[in-house]
Amino acid sequence: MRVTISILFPGLSLLALAACDPSYDSAQGAVPASQVCEATLYDALKGEPIEVVDSLNTPLQVRVLAADSFVPRDFDGSRLTFTESPKGTVSRIFCG
């Protein structure tokens, strides 16, 4: 039993040290906070002419879907999507 513990302990020590590596960034690949989509912030635009979307100042990618188009299934968490009603107004706002 003593042999197993003496072999196991150094292995665990190395594993613990690797977890403390300052060069490892756990948030690497995550979407920056400035680019997280919050569609509810734009709810006031519902019913407005779809052209208001052109004047938005946002770091997000913006997509406008026409009234007669389908909603693609490709999801992008940093994209803000507006759908246009048949009357030419903003009908729906969502992330993706």
N, CA, C and O atoms as a printed pandas DataFrame, in Angstrom:
     atom_number atom_name residue_name chain_id  residue_number  x_coord  y_coord  z_coord
0              1         N          MET        A               1    0.816   -1.198    0.000
1              2        CA          MET        A               1    0.000    0.000    0.000
2              3         C          MET        A               1    0.857    1.258    0.000
3              4         O          MET        A               1    0.505    2.255   -0.631
4              5         N          ARG        A               2    1.971    1.211    0.703
5              6        CA          ARG        A               2    2.853    2.361    0.802
6              7         C          ARG        A               2    3.455    2.699   -0.564
7              8         O          ARG        A               2    3.640    3.877   -0.867
8              9         N          VAL        A               3    3.758    1.723   -1.379
9             10        CA          VAL        A               3    4.321    1.956   -2.704
10            11         C          VAL        A               3    3.315    2.689   -3.577
11            12         O          VAL        A               3    3.682    3.614   -4.302
12            13         N          THR        A               4    2.070    2.293   -3.514
13            14        CA          THR        A               4    1.021    2.919   -4.313
14            15         C          THR        A               4    0.861    4.385   -3.939
15            16         O          THR        A               4    0.722    5.235   -4.819
16            17         N          ILE        A               5    0.877    4.686   -2.673
17            18        CA          ILE        A               5    0.715    6.064   -2.218
18            19         C          ILE        A               5    1.909    6.904   -2.642
19            20         O          ILE        A               5    1.738    8.049   -3.061
20            21         N          SER        A               6    3.112    6.356   -2.541
21            22        CA          SER        A               6    4.295    7.133   -2.921
22            23         C          SER        A               6    4.328    7.397   -4.420
23            24         O          SER        A               6    4.906    8.398   -4.842
24            25         N          ILE        A               7    3.741    6.551   -5.227
25            26        CA          ILE        A               7    3.683    6.765   -6.671
26            27         C          ILE        A               7    2.529    7.713   -7.008
27            28         O          ILE        A               7    2.656    8.569   -7.883
28            29         N          LEU        A               8    1.436    7.557   -6.326
29            30        CA          LEU        A               8    0.253    8.359   -6.588
30            31         C          LEU        A               8    0.433    9.809   -6.162
31            32         O          LEU        A               8   -0.009   10.715   -6.868
32            33         N          PHE        A               9    1.068   10.044   -5.035
33            34        CA          PHE        A               9    1.222   11.394   -4.510
34            35         C          PHE        A               9    1.989   12.331   -5.455
35            36         O          PHE        A               9    1.520   13.444   -5.697
36            37         N          PRO        A              10    3.145   11.929   -5.995
37            38        CA          PRO        A              10    3.833   12.832   -6.937
38            39         C          PRO        A              10    2.988   13.129   -8.177
39            40         O          PRO        A              10    3.023   14.242   -8.701
40            41         N          GLY        A              11    2.240   12.151   -8.637
41            42        CA          GLY        A              11    1.378   12.370   -9.802
42            43         C          GLY        A              11    0.303   13.402   -9.513
43            44         O          GLY        A              11    0.018   14.257  -10.351
44            45         N          LEU        A              12   -0.290   13.330   -8.341
45            46        CA          LEU        A              12   -1.301   14.310   -7.955
46            47         C          LEU        A              12   -0.690   15.691   -7.772
47            48         O          LEU        A              12   -1.318   16.698   -8.099
48            49         N          SER        A              13    0.521   15.741   -7.256
49            50        CA          SER        A              13    1.200   17.024   -7.077
50            51         C          SER        A              13    1.430   17.711   -8.413
51            52         O          SER        A              13    1.212   18.916   -8.541
52            53         N          LEU        A              14    1.867   16.953   -9.400
53            54        CA          LEU        A              14    2.087   17.530  -10.728
54            55         C          LEU        A              14    0.777   18.004  -11.342
55            56         O          LEU        A              14    0.740   19.049  -11.991
56            57         N          LEU        A              15   -0.275   17.262  -11.147
57            58        CA          LEU        A              15   -1.582   17.639  -11.660
58            59         C          LEU        A              15   -2.060   18.929  -11.006
59            60         O          LEU        A              15   -2.600   19.805  -11.681
60            61         N          ALA        A              16   -1.867   19.050   -9.706
61            62        CA          ALA        A              16   -2.268   20.262   -8.985
62            63         C          ALA        A              16   -1.465   21.464   -9.463
63            64         O          ALA        A              16   -2.017   22.556   -9.597
64            65         N          LEU        A              17   -0.177   21.283   -9.722
65            66        CA          LEU        A              17    0.643   22.380  -10.216
66            67         C          LEU        A              17    0.225   22.806  -11.616
67            68         O          LEU        A              17    0.261   23.993  -11.941
68            69         N          ALA        A              18   -0.160   21.873  -12.425
69            70        CA          ALA        A              18   -0.612   22.202  -13.777
70            71         C          ALA        A              18   -1.892   23.031  -13.737
71            72         O          ALA        A              18   -2.107   23.887  -14.595
72            73         N          ALA        A              19   -2.729   22.782  -12.755
73            74        CA          ALA        A              19   -3.971   23.543  -12.628
74            75         C          ALA        A              19   -3.702   24.983  -12.242
75            76         O          ALA        A              19   -4.544   25.849  -12.480
76            77         N          CYS        A              20   -2.558   25.261  -11.657
77            78        CA          CYS        A              20   -2.198   26.616  -11.235
78            79         C          CYS        A              20   -1.392   27.345  -12.290
79            80         O          CYS        A              20   -0.875   28.428  -12.016
80            81         N          ASP        A              21   -1.269   26.804  -13.461
81            82        CA          ASP        A              21   -0.475   27.399  -14.526
82            83         C          ASP        A              21   -1.056   28.753  -14.925
83            84         O          ASP        A              21   -2.185   28.808  -15.412
84            85         N          PRO        A              22   -0.312   29.854  -14.731
85            86        CA          PRO        A              22   -0.842   31.179  -15.057
86            87         C          PRO        A              22   -1.014   31.412  -16.556
87            88         O          PRO        A              22   -1.714   32.345  -16.952
88            89         N          SER        A              23   -0.393   30.589  -17.396
89            90        CA          SER        A              23   -0.542   30.787  -18.833
90            91         C          SER        A              23   -1.848   30.208  -19.352
91            92         O          SER        A              23   -2.215   30.445  -20.503
92            93         N          TYR        A              24   -2.552   29.456  -18.523
93            94        CA          TYR        A              24   -3.816   28.867  -18.939
94            95         C          TYR        A              24   -4.933   29.869  -18.719
95            96         O          TYR        A              24   -5.085   30.393  -17.615
96            97         N          ASP        A              25   -5.706   30.139  -19.735
97            98        CA          ASP        A              25   -6.820   31.082  -19.645
98            99         C          ASP        A              25   -8.110   30.299  -19.804
99           100         O          ASP        A              25   -8.420   29.829  -20.899
100          101         N          SER        A              26   -8.861   30.156  -18.728
101          102        CA          SER        A              26  -10.091   29.363  -18.770
102          103         C          SER        A              26  -11.163   30.031  -19.609
103          104         O          SER        A              26  -12.089   29.361  -20.067
104          105         N          ALA        A              27  -11.061   31.332  -19.822
105          106        CA          ALA        A              27  -12.068   32.048  -20.614
106          107         C          ALA        A              27  -11.692   32.115  -22.086
107          108         O          ALA        A              27  -12.397   32.725  -22.890
108          109         N          GLN        A              28  -10.578   31.482  -22.433
109          110        CA          GLN        A              28  -10.137   31.517  -23.829
110          111         C          GLN        A              28  -11.216   30.898  -24.713
111          112         O          GLN        A              28  -11.699   29.799  -24.439
112          113         N          GLY        A              29  -11.584   31.602  -25.759
113          114        CA          GLY        A              29  -12.602   31.113  -26.667
114          115         C          GLY        A              29  -14.002   31.556  -26.279
115          116         O          GLY        A              29  -14.939   31.365  -27.055
116          117         N          ALA        A              30  -14.168   32.134  -25.117
117          118        CA          ALA        A              30  -15.476   32.622  -24.701
118          119         C          ALA        A              30  -15.770   33.943  -25.406
119          120         O          ALA        A              30  -14.853   34.660  -25.806
120          121         N          VAL        A              31  -17.041   34.254  -25.552
121          122        CA          VAL        A              31  -17.455   35.506  -26.177
122          123         C          VAL        A              31  -17.184   36.643  -25.203
123          124         O          VAL        A              31  -17.617   36.570  -24.053
124          125         N          PRO        A              32  -16.480   37.696  -25.623
125          126        CA          PRO        A              32  -16.231   38.824  -24.718
126          127         C          PRO        A              32  -17.533   39.418  -24.205
127          128         O          PRO        A              32  -18.543   39.423  -24.908
128          129         N          ALA        A              33  -17.502   39.918  -22.974
129          130        CA          ALA        A              33  -18.713   40.462  -22.351
130          131         C          ALA        A              33  -19.320   41.576  -23.186
131          132         O          ALA        A              33  -20.538   41.755  -23.179
132          133         N          SER        A              34  -18.497   42.330  -23.906
133          134        CA          SER        A              34  -19.015   43.420  -24.725
134          135         C          SER        A              34  -19.778   42.912  -25.944
135          136         O          SER        A              34  -20.472   43.684  -26.605
136          137         N          GLN        A              35  -19.656   41.621  -26.248
137          138        CA          GLN        A              35  -20.319   41.074  -27.427
138          139         C          GLN        A              35  -21.380   40.029  -27.084
139          140         O          GLN        A              35  -21.775   39.243  -27.945
140          141         N          VAL        A              36  -21.840   40.015  -25.848
141          142        CA          VAL        A              36  -22.898   39.086  -25.479
142          143         C          VAL        A              36  -24.228   39.697  -25.886
143          144         O          VAL        A              36  -24.510   40.848  -25.553
144          145         N          CYS        A              37  -25.027   38.957  -26.585
145          146        CA          CYS        A              37  -26.293   39.446  -27.103
146          147         C          CYS        A              37  -27.332   39.568  -25.983
147          148         O          CYS        A              37  -27.542   38.630  -25.214
148          149         N          GLU        A              38  -27.965   40.713  -25.905
149          150        CA          GLU        A              38  -29.068   40.977  -24.974
150          151         C          GLU        A              38  -30.213   41.545  -25.793
151          152         O          GLU        A              38  -30.366   42.764  -25.871
152          153         N          ALA        A              39  -31.011   40.698  -26.399
153          154        CA          ALA        A              39  -32.073   41.137  -27.300
154          155         C          ALA        A              39  -33.114   42.007  -26.611
155          156         O          ALA        A              39  -33.710   42.874  -27.249
156          157         N          THR        A              40  -33.342   41.792  -25.330
157          158        CA          THR        A              40  -34.367   42.562  -24.619
158          159         C          THR        A              40  -34.035   44.055  -24.560
159          160         O          THR        A              40  -34.930   44.879  -24.373
160          161         N          LEU        A              41  -32.767   44.405  -24.718
161          162        CA          LEU        A              41  -32.386   45.816  -24.716
162          163         C          LEU        A              41  -32.954   46.563  -25.923
163          164         O          LEU        A              41  -33.024   47.792  -25.916
164          165         N          TYR        A              42  -33.353   45.837  -26.943
165          166        CA          TYR        A              42  -33.830   46.441  -28.180
166          167         C          TYR        A              42  -35.341   46.293  -28.371
167          168         O          TYR        A              42  -35.859   46.585  -29.449
168          169         N          ASP        A              43  -36.045   45.845  -27.339
169          170        CA          ASP        A              43  -37.493   45.639  -27.446
170          171         C          ASP        A              43  -38.252   46.899  -27.830
171          172         O          ASP        A              43  -39.317   46.807  -28.440
172          173         N          ALA        A              44  -37.737   48.065  -27.493
173          174        CA          ALA        A              44  -38.413   49.323  -27.822
174          175         C          ALA        A              44  -38.505   49.543  -29.335
175          176         O          ALA        A              44  -39.293   50.369  -29.795
176          177         N          LEU        A              45  -37.704   48.806  -30.105
177          178        CA          LEU        A              45  -37.721   48.968  -31.564
178          179         C          LEU        A              45  -38.846   48.187  -32.239
179          180         O          LEU        A              45  -39.090   48.371  -33.431
180          181         N          LYS        A              46  -39.527   47.329  -31.505
181          182        CA          LYS        A              46  -40.636   46.578  -32.102
182          183         C          LYS        A              46  -41.715   47.544  -32.562
183          184         O          LYS        A              46  -42.131   48.435  -31.822
184          185         N          GLY        A              47  -42.161   47.350  -33.800
185          186        CA          GLY        A              47  -43.174   48.224  -34.383
186          187         C          GLY        A              47  -42.595   49.418  -35.119
187          188         O          GLY        A              47  -43.317   50.103  -35.844
188          189         N          GLU        A              48  -41.307   49.681  -34.949
189          190        CA          GLU        A              48  -40.638   50.778  -35.656
190          191         C          GLU        A              48  -40.292   50.328  -37.076
191          192         O          GLU        A              48  -40.202   49.128  -37.331
192          193         N          PRO        A              49  -40.098   51.269  -38.002
193          194        CA          PRO        A              49  -39.685   50.891  -39.364
194          195         C          PRO        A              49  -38.378   50.097  -39.320
195          196         O          PRO        A              49  -37.491   50.401  -38.522
196          197         N          ILE        A              50  -38.265   49.107  -40.155
197          198        CA          ILE        A              50  -37.104   48.221  -40.144
198          199         C          ILE        A              50  -35.807   48.990  -40.420
199          200         O          ILE        A              50  -34.728   48.515  -40.067
200          201         N          GLU        A              51  -35.894   50.153  -41.036
201          202        CA          GLU        A              51  -34.707   50.952  -41.355
202          203         C          GLU        A              51  -33.971   51.435  -40.094
203          204         O          GLU        A              51  -32.799   51.802  -40.181
204          205         N          VAL        A              52  -34.626   51.444  -38.933
205          206        CA          VAL        A              52  -33.949   51.882  -37.704
206          207         C          VAL        A              52  -32.792   50.954  -37.361
207          208         O          VAL        A              52  -31.860   51.356  -36.665
208          209         N          VAL        A              53  -32.843   49.731  -37.837
209          210        CA          VAL        A              53  -31.781   48.764  -37.561
210          211         C          VAL        A              53  -30.461   49.238  -38.163
211          212         O          VAL        A              53  -29.394   48.972  -37.611
212          213         N          ASP        A              54  -30.532   49.939  -39.292
213          214        CA          ASP        A              54  -29.315   50.436  -39.945
214          215         C          ASP        A              54  -28.563   51.450  -39.091
215          216         O          ASP        A              54  -27.354   51.617  -39.251
216          217         N          SER        A              55  -29.262   52.127  -38.187
217          218        CA          SER        A              55  -28.624   53.169  -37.384
218          219         C          SER        A              55  -28.137   52.670  -36.021
219          220         O          SER        A              55  -27.658   53.466  -35.213
220          221         N          LEU        A              56  -28.251   51.364  -35.754
221          222        CA          LEU        A              56  -27.802   50.826  -34.472
222          223         C          LEU        A              56  -26.291   50.895  -34.349
223          224         O          LEU        A              56  -25.562   50.618  -35.301
224          225         N          ASN        A              57  -25.833   51.268  -33.164
225          226        CA          ASN        A              57  -24.403   51.288  -32.876
226          227         C          ASN        A              57  -24.141   50.189  -31.852
227          228         O          ASN        A              57  -24.289   50.405  -30.649
228          229         N          THR        A              58  -23.758   49.029  -32.327
229          230        CA          THR        A              58  -23.546   47.871  -31.464
230          231         C          THR        A              58  -22.348   47.065  -31.946
231          232         O          THR        A              58  -22.102   46.988  -33.150
232          233         N          PRO        A              59  -21.594   46.460  -31.020
233          234        CA          PRO        A              59  -20.477   45.608  -31.439
234          235         C          PRO        A              59  -20.951   44.255  -31.971
235          236         O          PRO        A              59  -20.162   43.478  -32.508
236          237         N          LEU        A              60  -22.235   43.987  -31.817
237          238        CA          LEU        A              60  -22.788   42.708  -32.266
238          239         C          LEU        A              60  -22.960   42.674  -33.778
239          240         O          LEU        A              60  -23.123   43.707  -34.427
240          241         N          GLN        A              61  -22.920   41.487  -34.311
241          242        CA          GLN        A              61  -23.277   41.300  -35.708
242          243         C          GLN        A              61  -24.794   41.416  -35.777
243          244         O          GLN        A              61  -25.486   40.835  -34.940
244          245         N          VAL        A              62  -25.326   42.144  -36.741
245          246        CA          VAL        A              62  -26.769   42.348  -36.857
246          247         C          VAL        A              62  -27.252   41.694  -38.146
247          248         O          VAL        A              62  -26.641   41.838  -39.205
248          249         N          ARG        A              63  -28.374   40.966  -38.027
249          250        CA          ARG        A              63  -28.964   40.311  -39.199
250          251         C          ARG        A              63  -30.432   40.710  -39.265
251          252         O          ARG        A              63  -31.121   40.734  -38.245
252          253         N          VAL        A              64  -30.905   41.020  -40.461
253          254        CA          VAL        A              64  -32.308   41.353  -40.681
254          255         C          VAL        A              64  -32.904   40.299  -41.601
255          256         O          VAL        A              64  -32.380   40.023  -42.680
256          257         N          LEU        A              65  -34.004   39.721  -41.154
257          258        CA          LEU        A              65  -34.699   38.718  -41.961
258          259         C          LEU        A              65  -35.981   39.323  -42.510
259          260         O          LEU        A              65  -36.785   39.878  -41.762
260          261         N          ALA        A              66  -36.166   39.213  -43.809
261          262        CA          ALA        A              66  -37.365   39.742  -44.454
262          263         C          ALA        A              66  -38.603   38.978  -44.005
263          264         O          ALA        A              66  -38.511   37.861  -43.495
264          265         N          ALA        A              67  -39.752   39.595  -44.201
265          266        CA          ALA        A              67  -41.023   39.023  -43.747
266          267         C          ALA        A              67  -41.291   37.651  -44.353
267          268         O          ALA        A              67  -41.871   36.786  -43.696
268          269         N          ASP        A              68  -40.882   37.447  -45.579
269          270        CA          ASP        A              68  -41.186   36.183  -46.251
270          271         C          ASP        A              68  -40.026   35.185  -46.224
271          272         O          ASP        A              68  -40.086   34.160  -46.904
272          273         N          SER        A              69  -38.975   35.464  -45.453
273          274        CA          SER        A              69  -37.840   34.546  -45.413
274          275         C          SER        A              69  -37.946   33.596  -44.226
275          276         O          SER        A              69  -38.681   33.850  -43.271
276          277         N          PHE        A              70  -37.208   32.512  -44.301
277          278        CA          PHE        A              70  -37.178   31.544  -43.209
278          279         C          PHE        A              70  -36.070   31.919  -42.237
279          280         O          PHE        A              70  -35.160   32.670  -42.587
280          281         N          VAL        A              71  -36.146   31.398  -41.025
281          282        CA          VAL        A              71  -35.125   31.665  -40.010
282          283         C          VAL        A              71  -34.093   30.543  -40.075
283          284         O          VAL        A              71  -34.409   29.393  -39.771
284          285         N          PRO        A              72  -32.860   30.868  -40.468
285          286        CA          PRO        A              72  -31.818   29.843  -40.512
286          287         C          PRO        A              72  -31.552   29.266  -39.121
287          288         O          PRO        A              72  -31.820   29.919  -38.112
288          289         N          ARG        A              73  -31.038   28.069  -39.072
289          290        CA          ARG        A              73  -30.791   27.402  -37.797
290          291         C          ARG        A              73  -29.364   27.575  -37.299
291          292         O          ARG        A              73  -28.974   26.959  -36.307
292          293         N          ASP        A              74  -28.590   28.398  -37.971
293          294        CA          ASP        A              74  -27.214   28.630  -37.512
294          295         C          ASP        A              74  -27.237   29.618  -36.354
295          296         O          ASP        A              74  -27.712   30.744  -36.500
296          297         N          PHE        A              75  -26.729   29.199  -35.217
297          298        CA          PHE        A              75  -26.764   30.044  -34.029
298          299         C          PHE        A              75  -25.422   30.713  -33.809
299          300         O          PHE        A              75  -24.373   30.072  -33.884
300          301         N          ASP        A              76  -25.465   32.011  -33.537
301          302        CA          ASP        A              76  -24.279   32.781  -33.182
302          303         C          ASP        A              76  -24.664   33.639  -31.984
303          304         O          ASP        A              76  -25.476   34.555  -32.111
304          305         N          GLY        A              77  -24.087   33.348  -30.828
305          306        CA          GLY        A              77  -24.442   34.032  -29.591
306          307         C          GLY        A              77  -24.108   35.507  -29.572
307          308         O          GLY        A              77  -24.569   36.231  -28.690
308          309         N          SER        A              78  -23.321   35.966  -30.517
309          310        CA          SER        A              78  -22.982   37.387  -30.570
310          311         C          SER        A              78  -23.667   38.070  -31.756
311          312         O          SER        A              78  -23.205   39.105  -32.237
312          313         N          ARG        A              79  -24.775   37.480  -32.222
313          314        CA          ARG        A              79  -25.513   38.073  -33.341
314          315         C          ARG        A              79  -26.916   38.455  -32.877
315          316         O          ARG        A              79  -27.580   37.690  -32.177
316          317         N          LEU        A              80  -27.350   39.629  -33.268
317          318        CA          LEU        A              80  -28.673   40.140  -32.972
318          319         C          LEU        A              80  -29.499   40.050  -34.246
319          320         O          LEU        A              80  -29.107   40.588  -35.282
320          321         N          THR        A              81  -30.639   39.373  -34.174
321          322        CA          THR        A              81  -31.465   39.155  -35.363
322          323         C          THR        A              81  -32.787   39.888  -35.232
323          324         O          THR        A              81  -33.470   39.793  -34.212
324          325         N          PHE        A              82  -33.138   40.621  -36.281
325          326        CA          PHE        A              82  -34.413   41.329  -36.359
326          327         C          PHE        A              82  -35.224   40.703  -37.478
327          328         O          PHE        A              82  -34.683   40.409  -38.544
328          329         N          THR        A              83  -36.518   40.495  -37.252
329          330        CA          THR        A              83  -37.389   40.035  -38.329
330          331         C          THR        A              83  -38.323   41.173  -38.716
331          332         O          THR        A              83  -38.770   41.948  -37.871
332          333         N          GLU        A              84  -38.600   41.253  -39.977
333          334        CA          GLU        A              84  -39.441   42.305  -40.534
334          335         C          GLU        A              84  -40.853   41.788  -40.722
335          336         O          GLU        A              84  -41.053   40.659  -41.170
336          337         N          SER        A              85  -41.826   42.605  -40.382
337          338        CA          SER        A              85  -43.230   42.243  -40.585
338          339         C          SER        A              85  -43.605   42.560  -42.035
339          340         O          SER        A              85  -42.866   43.272  -42.715
340          341         N          PRO        A              86  -44.728   42.051  -42.515
341          342        CA          PRO        A              86  -45.173   42.396  -43.874
342          343         C          PRO        A              86  -45.406   43.900  -44.054
343          344         O          PRO        A              86  -45.402   44.389  -45.184
344          345         N          LYS        A              87  -45.606   44.634  -42.963
345          346        CA          LYS        A              87  -45.805   46.084  -43.034
346          347         C          LYS        A              87  -44.498   46.854  -43.067
347          348         O          LYS        A              87  -44.509   48.079  -43.191
348          349         N          GLY        A              88  -43.357   46.152  -42.958
349          350        CA          GLY        A              88  -42.060   46.805  -43.010
350          351         C          GLY        A              88  -41.565   47.308  -41.666
351          352         O          GLY        A              88  -40.705   48.185  -41.601
352          353         N          THR        A              89  -42.115   46.745  -40.588
353          354        CA          THR        A              89  -41.685   47.151  -39.252
354          355         C          THR        A              89  -40.960   45.990  -38.558
355          356         O          THR        A              89  -41.023   44.846  -39.007
356          357         N          VAL        A              90  -40.280   46.306  -37.470
357          358        CA          VAL        A              90  -39.596   45.285  -36.685
358          359         C          VAL        A              90  -40.661   44.476  -35.961
359          360         O          VAL        A              90  -41.466   45.035  -35.217
360          361         N          SER        A              91  -40.673   43.160  -36.174
361          362        CA          SER        A              91  -41.699   42.331  -35.548
362          363         C          SER        A              91  -41.135   41.440  -34.429
363          364         O          SER        A              91  -41.840   41.118  -33.473
364          365         N          ARG        A              92  -39.874   41.050  -34.556
365          366        CA          ARG        A              92  -39.281   40.150  -33.578
366          367         C          ARG        A              92  -37.793   40.438  -33.464
367          368         O          ARG        A              92  -37.135   40.749  -34.457
368          369         N          ILE        A              93  -37.268   40.334  -32.255
369          370        CA          ILE        A              93  -35.847   40.559  -32.010
370          371         C          ILE        A              93  -35.343   39.404  -31.148
371          372         O          ILE        A              93  -35.918   39.109  -30.100
372          373         N          PHE        A              94  -34.274   38.756  -31.590
373          374        CA          PHE        A              94  -33.729   37.641  -30.804
374          375         C          PHE        A              94  -32.249   37.478  -31.089
375          376         O          PHE        A              94  -31.722   38.016  -32.063
376          377         N          CYS        A              95  -31.596   36.736  -30.230
377          378        CA          CYS        A              95  -30.173   36.457  -30.402
378          379         C          CYS        A              95  -30.018   35.172  -31.209
379          380         O          CYS        A              95  -30.812   34.238  -31.094
380          381         N          GLY        A              96  -28.991   35.158  -32.011
381          382        CA          GLY        A              96  -28.717   33.943  -32.749
382          383         C          GLY        A              96  -28.502   34.114  -34.174
383          384         O          GLY        A              96  -28.262   33.137  -34.884
